[in-house]
Amino acid sequence: MSRIPLLFWTLSLILISCALPYKTMTHSPIPSSPSPAPDWWHPTPGLTWQWQLDENIDTTVKAEVYDVDLYVDQSVIDDLHARGVKVICYISVGSWEDWRPDADQFPPEVLGKDYEGWAGERWLDIRRLDLLAPILRGRLELCAAKGFDGVEPDNIEIHDNETGFPITYADQLAYARWLADEAHARGLAIGLKNAPDMVADSLDCFDFAITEDCASSGWCDQMIPFITTNKPVFAAEYTDVEVDFPGACAWGHEHRFSFILKNRILTAFRSTCP
């Protein structure tokens, strides 16, 4: 076989399935994902962003990217798109939230310990994709149907938390790569949320990164591979911890990270770098 067809075949395998090397979890097989859509949003470093997850979204904030909840009113998405703003769809993929419209679809056996600090949330047994896949696919389908450009899969960093389940790093990685396949199949970009230890194993599958407290906790440099592969890092620092935000901004300018300062409950408040 000539080199060009071999290279094409190798790249095709990578594009077809991010989950290809990780077909089984410790508890259940990973359901097959459909083929990727022809294309999806490919953001680049340096974009400005806003992150608001409470109600009454303020669509007047000047930002090139908004990250809002899946269940916002359609008019919010339409208004932002009319201004040329890209919109990311927030969903939790690692926790059950009792206020969600699909909360009753989660079988009791996938619900783990309470998520400390967040009332009404419990960790999920992400190994049980045989039970979770239909629910998560439904959420991604709704993201796509509402016209979102990308998805933020929150609580993807789960293996080192007290979930009530023996979830391993391999389980987390397989789950993350499966989610990337499912998002891309629906024409959605997908971000890696925190999980700096997973960057090397999943960079090929994710289109951007979202970080929380990386400056105050000292691990921003672990996300630089996203920048070096021309993928943005949307970095949020919070007002409830001590952080040198001007220092974070200076570092961010040097490394092309998109820093903002937010309240942890993610209201419309946002402070940006000078």
C-alpha positions, -999 to 999 in steps of 0.1 A, spaced: 0 0 0 13 35 -9 20 60 18 -8 84 9 -36 58 12 -21 45 44 -20 80 59 -56 87 47 -67 54 63 -50 62 96 -65 97 98 -99 83 89 -98 59 118 -90 88 142 -118 109 128 -144 81 127 -141 72 164 -124 90 193 -134 60 214 -118 35 191 -89 25 215 -112 24 245 -141 2 235 -149 -13 270 -154 1 304 -150 -19 336 -187 -24 339 -204 -22 305 -195 -20 268 -195 14 251 -224 18 226 -213 24 190 -215 61 179 -227 72 145 -202 86 120 -191 122 125 -211 150 108 -194 166 77 -181 195 98 -187 214 130 -174 246 147 -137 248 151 -129 277 175 -94 292 177 -75 308 205 -82 344 215 -120 344 214 -138 364 240 -165 346 260 -193 349 285 -205 322 308 -239 325 324 -259 296 338 -286 313 358 -319 325 344 -326 357 325 -295 356 303 -281 390 295 -275 388 258 -260 423 256 -226 413 269 -199 419 243 -184 384 237 -178 362 207 -188 331 225 -215 324 251 -218 293 273 -254 289 285 -276 261 298 -292 236 274 -327 245 286 -325 283 280 -353 298 259 -348 294 222 -350 332 218 -317 335 237 -299 313 212 -315 330 183 -307 365 196 -270 356 201 -268 340 167 -283 371 151 -253 390 165 -228 365 152 -221 349 186 -213 312 189 -232 295 216 -221 265 238 -247 242 253 -240 234 290 -250 199 302 -238 178 332 -226 144 321 -212 133 354 -240 142 378 -278 138 382 -297 171 389 -331 167 404 -345 198 388 -339 187 352 -369 178 329 -353 144 323 -344 136 359 -369 108 362 -353 90 333 -322 81 353 -324 46 369 -317 44 406 -287 22 401 -267 49 383 -272 75 411 -243 77 436 -233 99 465 -245 135 469 -224 160 451 -210 179 480 -218 216 479 -245 214 453 -279 206 466 -300 183 445 -271 167 427 -257 132 429 -228 116 411 -235 92 382 -221 58 375 -206 67 341 -196 30 336 -233 23 329 -235 37 294 -260 9 286 -284 29 308 -270 65 304 -265 66 266 -301 71 256 -305 100 281 -272 117 271 -280 112 234 -313 129 240 -296 159 256 -272 162 227 -300 159 202 -317 188 219 -285 208 218 -283 203 181 -320 209 175 -318 242 193 -289 253 171 -261 253 196 -226 254 181 -208 234 208 -213 215 241 -198 219 275 -199 184 292 -196 194 329 -184 170 356 -165 149 331 -136 148 356 -150 122 379 -127 93 387 -110 109 416 -142 121 433 -162 103 461 -189 91 438 -199 59 455 -186 39 425 -152 24 417 -148 45 386 -113 44 371 -93 68 350 -98 44 320 -136 46 326 -135 84 326 -113 85 294 -135 61 275 -166 80 286 -151 113 275 -141 100 241 -175 85 236 -191 118 244 -169 135 218 -179 110 192 -216 116 200 -212 154 199 -194 154 166 -219 130 151 -245 158 157 -223 186 143 -214 200 177 -180 210 188 -172 197 223 -149 210 251 -128 193 277 -140 206 311 -110 208 335 -95 173 337 -59 184 330 -46 149 335 -66 138 305 -53 163 280 -27 140 264 -51 112 260 -80 132 246 -67 163 229 -74 148 195 -111 145 203 -119 179 218 -122 212 201 -117 236 230 -111 235 268 -130 252 296 -111 256 329 -121 267 364 -96 280 389 -66 269 369 -47 301 378 -56 301 415 -48 264 417 -17 265 395 -24 241 366 -31 263 336 1 252 319 -13 217 316 -38 230 291 -13 247 268 -14 217 243 -48 230 233 -33 263 223 -4 247 205 -29 228 184 -49 260 176 -77 252 200 -89 278 226 -89 276 263 -118 294 279 -105 300 314 -127 312 344 -114 323 377 -138 329 406 -144 357 431 -148 334 461 -111 324 462 -79 344 463 -66 348 428 -42 373 413 -65 380 383 -42 407 368 -14 382 370 -36 355 354 -45 380 326 -8 388 320 0 350 317 -32 345 296 -22 372 271 12 356 267 -2 321 262 -35 332 244 -58 319 271 -93 336 273 -96 346 310 -127 360 327 -135 365 364 -169 352 375 -191 346 405 -192 308 411 -229 306 407 -223 320 372 -246 350 370 -243 376 343 -214 393 362 -181 391 343 -148 409 346 -124 407 317 -87 412 313 -75 447 303 
